[in-house]
């Protein structure tokens, strides 16, 4: 197998058509800010991290919590709704748009990946598609969410799942590949006597 001819010729790879959304100097400036400022901000200084993301074009709602080790490739392609949480070591690989609704949780070490490659293309062409996570959804620890995926409102994606297709609203889903398993039941808050 090691001596077989490769199906791709990476010398032909060309992403000159790809629009990063900002000039190269701006992207470099963002990468420096993220590499230095984010990890150095103490956990309680969430307001500073949200302000930096907004300064670089991210649309961040009120009450959003972002851990210092979270990573954003291109923040100007990211929208996060009110009161959502982004956990430690989460990667938002935002070659395309990433939309996260309100009251969502993206738990630690999850990877939202809007980019891939065309395996039928000898030049290994880049492909991108947006990711949407609707209101109230929880993506548990160490999940992979692929490009073009939509996770429905109030869905739960179980830990270490790999999500390659859309997941329905109000479902608890898990596995690799991730599949809906059961209905998520809404419990009413306890009443006080």
C-alpha positions as CSV (number, residue, x, y, z in Angstrom):
1,X,0.0,0.0,0.0
2,X,2.8,2.4,0.8
3,X,4.0,2.2,-2.8
4,X,0.6,2.6,-4.4
5,X,0.0,5.8,-6.4
6,X,-1.8,8.5,-4.4
7,X,-5.3,9.5,-5.5
8,X,-4.5,13.2,-4.9
9,X,-1.7,15.5,-6.1
10,X,-1.3,18.1,-3.3
11,X,0.9,20.2,-5.6
12,X,-2.3,21.2,-7.4
13,X,-4.1,22.3,-4.2
14,X,-5.4,25.8,-4.6
15,X,-7.5,27.8,-2.3
16,X,-6.9,31.2,-3.8
17,X,-10.6,31.5,-4.3
18,X,-11.3,31.2,-0.6
19,X,-12.5,34.4,1.1
20,X,-11.2,34.6,4.7
21,X,-13.3,37.8,5.2
22,X,-10.5,40.0,6.2
23,X,-7.0,41.0,4.9
24,X,-4.0,38.9,5.9
25,X,-2.6,41.6,8.3
26,X,-5.9,41.6,10.2
27,X,-6.0,37.8,10.5
28,X,-2.4,37.9,11.8
29,X,-3.3,40.5,14.3
30,X,-6.3,38.4,15.5
31,X,-4.1,35.3,15.9
32,X,-1.6,37.3,18.0
33,X,-4.4,38.7,20.2
34,X,-5.9,35.2,20.6
35,X,-2.6,33.6,21.3
36,X,-1.5,36.2,23.9
37,X,-4.6,37.9,25.4
38,X,-7.1,35.0,25.6
39,X,-4.9,32.5,27.6
40,X,-3.6,35.3,29.9
41,X,-7.1,36.5,30.9
42,X,-8.2,35.0,34.2
43,X,-11.4,33.1,34.1
44,X,-13.5,35.8,35.7
45,X,-12.5,38.3,33.0
46,X,-15.0,36.8,30.5
47,X,-16.2,40.4,29.7
48,X,-12.7,41.1,28.2
49,X,-12.7,38.0,26.0
50,X,-16.2,38.8,24.7
51,X,-15.1,42.4,24.1
52,X,-12.1,41.2,22.1
53,X,-14.2,38.9,20.0
54,X,-16.7,41.7,19.3
55,X,-13.8,44.0,18.4
56,X,-12.8,41.5,15.7
57,X,-16.3,41.2,14.3
58,X,-17.9,38.4,16.2
59,X,-21.6,38.9,17.1
60,X,-21.8,37.9,20.8
61,X,-25.0,38.2,22.8
62,X,-25.3,39.4,26.4
63,X,-24.4,37.1,29.3
64,X,-22.2,34.8,27.1
65,X,-19.4,32.9,28.9
66,X,-16.3,32.0,27.0
67,X,-13.4,30.2,28.6
68,X,-9.8,31.5,28.1
69,X,-8.7,28.4,26.2
70,X,-11.5,28.5,23.6
71,X,-10.2,29.1,20.0
72,X,-11.9,31.0,17.1
73,X,-10.3,30.8,13.7
74,X,-12.1,33.8,12.2
75,X,-14.4,35.5,14.8
76,X,-16.1,37.7,12.2
77,X,-17.8,34.5,11.0
78,X,-19.2,33.6,14.4
79,X,-22.5,34.5,16.1
80,X,-23.3,33.4,19.7
81,X,-26.7,34.1,21.2
82,X,-27.5,35.4,24.7
83,X,-26.4,33.4,27.7
84,X,-24.6,30.7,25.8
85,X,-21.4,29.0,27.2
86,X,-18.3,28.1,25.3
87,X,-16.1,25.7,27.3
88,X,-12.4,25.1,27.8
89,X,-10.4,24.0,24.7
90,X,-13.4,24.4,22.3
91,X,-12.4,25.1,18.8
92,X,-14.6,27.0,16.4
93,X,-12.9,26.4,13.1
94,X,-14.9,29.1,11.4
95,X,-13.9,29.0,7.7
96,X,-17.6,29.4,7.1
97,X,-20.3,30.8,9.4
98,X,-21.0,29.3,12.8
99,X,-24.3,30.3,14.4
100,X,-24.9,29.3,18.0
101,X,-28.3,30.2,19.5
102,X,-29.3,31.4,22.9
103,X,-28.8,29.4,26.1
104,X,-26.6,26.8,24.3
105,X,-23.6,25.0,25.9
106,X,-20.6,23.9,23.8
107,X,-18.7,21.8,26.3
108,X,-14.9,21.4,26.7
109,X,-12.8,20.0,23.9
110,X,-15.6,20.1,21.3
111,X,-14.6,20.9,17.8
112,X,-17.0,22.7,15.4
113,X,-15.4,22.3,11.9
114,X,-16.9,24.2,8.9
115,X,-14.2,23.0,6.5
116,X,-13.4,19.8,4.7
117,X,-12.0,18.6,1.4
118,X,-13.4,17.0,-1.8
119,X,-12.0,13.4,-1.7
120,X,-12.9,12.9,-5.4
121,X,-10.9,16.0,-6.5
122,X,-7.3,15.1,-7.4
123,X,-6.4,18.6,-6.1
124,X,-8.1,17.9,-2.7
125,X,-10.2,21.0,-3.1
126,X,-11.4,22.9,0.0
127,X,-15.1,22.7,0.8
128,X,-16.9,24.8,3.5
129,X,-20.4,24.9,4.9
130,X,-21.9,26.7,7.9
131,X,-22.9,25.1,11.2
132,X,-26.0,26.1,13.1
133,X,-26.8,25.2,16.7
134,X,-30.2,26.2,17.7
135,X,-31.5,27.7,21.0
136,X,-31.1,25.6,24.1
137,X,-28.9,22.8,22.6
138,X,-26.1,21.2,24.5
139,X,-23.0,19.8,22.7
140,X,-21.4,17.7,25.5
141,X,-17.7,17.2,26.0
142,X,-15.3,16.2,23.2
143,X,-17.8,16.2,20.3
144,X,-17.0,16.8,16.7
145,X,-19.6,18.7,14.6
146,X,-18.9,18.7,10.9
147,X,-19.6,21.2,8.2
148,X,-23.1,21.8,7.0
149,X,-24.6,20.4,10.2
150,X,-27.7,21.9,12.0
151,X,-28.4,20.8,15.5
152,X,-32.1,21.5,16.5
153,X,-33.3,23.5,19.4
154,X,-33.0,21.8,22.8
155,X,-31.2,18.8,21.4
156,X,-28.5,17.2,23.4
157,X,-25.4,15.7,21.7
158,X,-23.8,13.1,24.0
159,X,-20.1,13.2,25.0
160,X,-17.6,12.2,22.3
161,X,-20.2,12.0,19.5
162,X,-19.3,12.7,15.9
163,X,-22.1,14.7,14.2
164,X,-22.0,14.5,10.4
165,X,-25.7,15.1,9.7
166,X,-28.5,17.3,11.1
167,X,-29.9,16.4,14.5
168,X,-33.6,17.0,15.3
169,X,-34.9,19.4,17.9
170,X,-35.7,18.1,21.4
171,X,-33.8,14.8,21.0
172,X,-31.0,13.3,23.0
173,X,-28.4,12.0,20.4
174,X,-25.1,10.2,20.7
175,X,-22.7,8.0,18.9
176,X,-20.2,8.0,16.1
177,X,-21.9,8.7,13.8
178,X,-24.3,10.5,16.0
179,X,-28.0,9.4,15.9
180,X,-31.2,10.5,17.7
181,X,-31.9,8.0,20.6
182,X,-34.7,9.4,22.8
183,X,-36.8,12.5,23.4
184,X,-35.5,15.1,25.7
185,X,-38.2,15.7,28.4
186,X,-38.7,19.2,29.7
187,X,-39.1,19.1,33.5
188,X,-41.0,21.9,35.2
189,X,-39.1,23.7,37.9
190,X,-40.0,22.5,41.5
191,X,-42.7,24.5,43.2
192,X,-42.0,25.8,46.7
193,X,-44.6,25.1,49.3
